[in-house]
């Protein structure tokens, strides 16, 4: 890639060099054209002056001499002829009629005939009749010719020097830019190779908002997803193995006892059925947890949600469950909206409310909510048995069951996985015998995309406030 970028820059430099050569020749040609144009204008003016010196059927000697004199001063050897081709006036005639001092001064500016340029002949037409002819031969002074050549050489040297500076500078910039542009791609290539080898910890630092930065950010997100997927697979397999061992061991022991005639069929069958039911609940919980973890990889369906309506529907679903236990189920707060995934938020609240009702025998469960445009908060408070200080940091771990737990240790693990999907935060505080309070802070989608913090990769340690 670096070679291709460098060759692209080099091709631009070559094109610039060719353009410089063309420009150099065009400049020289333009200079020669400019000089020829000046010469043509001088000849036109001298011809008009000679024609103006023809009066009453003959040339005015003084006027013609003045024209020839001006021709010498303008660098033109000028010869005036009559209609029969006889010479009337040339530069030697002019020099004979000027003073000695003027002759010396004019001798310093009169050049020699330029052999590279041919003599040009022009007819003198007065009133539609040819009355004579004038011949022009350019004169060249050695000092002026030398200065013109020096000017051309300096112009060429300047353009060559500017091209050399621009060329070397462009080569250095080509090396610099090709290195800078190819370095992120080289890092991405190395990162992809490490991912292919199973190293999902690879991350690439990036800055800016260009396409390469966006590509690098996508790579880092992909690596994070792959790492999370691998970790989930390892954890789930380890947890499943651990959780299945106990009921399977009990089932095997009871089956062996029946075969050996140690226990009666009825007692062993009841034990086996109980453990089978336990296995079914465990498998169902694992399915729910797997779906929650898989939700990290699915695109979210964000929408504006009114918390008052949303939480009212949630409370209505659990009102009958709470009434069966004679529990008060309340909802308080001012209506606010949040842009988040309603399905995931509902799953989180279902787990929190079901836990709160399950471990509360008297009193009630209350929900409070509020917030603003950037984020909202929801508190689920119960008057249940509470969680001990030692157990509180462990409640979000998979399959962890406290001393007073009657579940499978999956509900809060599902909550933790779903929190990371919508970028929410959670804190939990509890006191034994007084109850538990769980607080959710849910950012709107805009805040999360603008740099809102995601929840930590490990469960919170909790806050044991009274």
Residue, then its C-alpha position, 0 to 999 in steps of 0.5 A: x500500500x505504501x508503495x502504491x501511495x508513493x508511486x501516486x505521488x511520484x506520478x504527480x511529480x513527473x507530471x509537474x516536471x513535464x509541465x515545468x519543461x513545457x512552461x519553460x519553453x513557452x516562456x522563451x517563445x513568448x519572450x521572442x514573440x513579444x520582441x517580434x511584436x515590438x519590432x513589427x510595431x516599430x516597422x509599421x510606425x516607420x513605414x507610416x513616417x516615410x509615407x508621410x514624407x512623400x509630398x508633391x510627387x517627391x520625398x521630403x529629404x529631411x522627413x525621410x532622413x528623420x525616419x531613417x534616423x529613428x530606424x537606427x535608434x530602434x535597431x533597424x537598418x533602413x533603406x528607402x528606394x524610389x519607384x524605380x528602385x534607386x536608393x534615396x536614403x540609408x543609415x550611412x547618409x544619416x550618419x554623414x549629416x550628424x555632428x561628430x559627437x552625435x556620430x560617436x554616440x550613435x555608433x555605440x548603439x548601432x548594431x550589426x545586421x542580424x544574419x538570422x533574420x532576412x531583410x523585409x521589403x515593403x512598398x510605399x503606397x500613396x493615393x493608391x500608387x506605388x511611389x517607392x520601397x523601404x527595406x528593413x534589416x534588424x540590427x543586433x547589438x552584441x551587448x543587448x544580445x548577450x543580455x537577452x541570452x543571460x535573461x533566458x538562461x537565468x529564467x531557465x535556471x530559475x525554473x529548473x531550480x524551482x522544479x528541483x526544490x519542488x521535486x525534492x520537497x514533493x518526494x519528501x512529502x510523498x514519503x511522509x504522507x505515504x508513511x502516515x497514510x499507510x501506517x494505520x492500514x499496516x496497524x489494521x493489517x496486524x490487528x486482523x492477523x492477531x484477531x485471526x490467531x485468536x487474540x481478541x485483546x488487540x486494540x488500535x489507537x486512533x485520532x481524528x474523524x476521517x475514514x481511516x479513524x472510522x475504520x479503526x473504530x469499527x475494527x476496535x468495536x469488532x474486536x470487542x464484540x469478538x472478545x465478549x463473544x469468546x468470554x461469554x462462551x467460556x463463562x457459559x460453558x463453565x457455568x453450565x458444567x458447574x450447575x448441571x453437575x449437582x442435579x445430574x449427580x443426584x439423579x444418578x445416585x437415586x437411579x443407582x440406589x433403585x437399581x441396587x434395591x437400596x431405596x423404594x421406587x417412589x422415593x427415588x422417583x420423586x427425587x429424580x423428578x425434582x432434580x429434573x424440574x430443577x434442570x428444566x428451570x436451569x436450562x430455561x434460565x440459561x436460554x434467557x441469559x444467552x439471549x440477553x448476552x446475544x442482545x449485545x450484538x444486535x442492532x438496537x430499536x431506539x424510540x422516544x419513551x414516556x416513562x409515566x406510560x411505560x412504567x404504568x404498564x409495567x406496574x399493571x402487569x405485576x399488580x395481581x402478583x403483588x396483591x396475592x402477597x398483600x403487597x402495596x405496589x406504588x409508582x411516583x414521579x414526574x413524566x419525562x421521556x428517554x430515547x432508548x430500547x423499550x424492549x430491553x428496558x422492559x426486560x430489566x424492569x421485569x427482573x428487578x420487579x419480580x425479584x423485589x416482589x419475590x423477596x418481600x413478604x410484607x410492606x410493599x414495592x415502590x417505583x420512583x422515576x425522574x430525570x432530564x433530556x440527557x438521562x433519566x433515573x428509575x428507583x425500585x425500592x422494596x421492604x423485603x429481607x435485604x441482602x447482606x454486606x458480604x453478598x451484595x458485591x456478588x449478586x450480578x454474577x452468573x448462577x450466584x445464589x445467596x443464603x436466602x435465595x430461592x432462584x437460579x442466580x440468573x435474573x440479575x445476571x441477565x439485568x447486568x448483560x442488558x445494561x451494557x446493551x443500552x449503556x445504562x448504569x446501576x447501583x444497589x444498596x440494601x440492609x438486612x431486614x429493611x429492604x433493597x433499593x436499586x437505581x438505574x440511570x439510563x442515558x438517551x441515545x444521543x448522549x450515549x453516542x456523543x461519548x456517554x460512559x458504558x457500564x463497567x465490565x465487572x459488576x458494581x460492588x454496591x452501596x450498603x446504605x441504611 
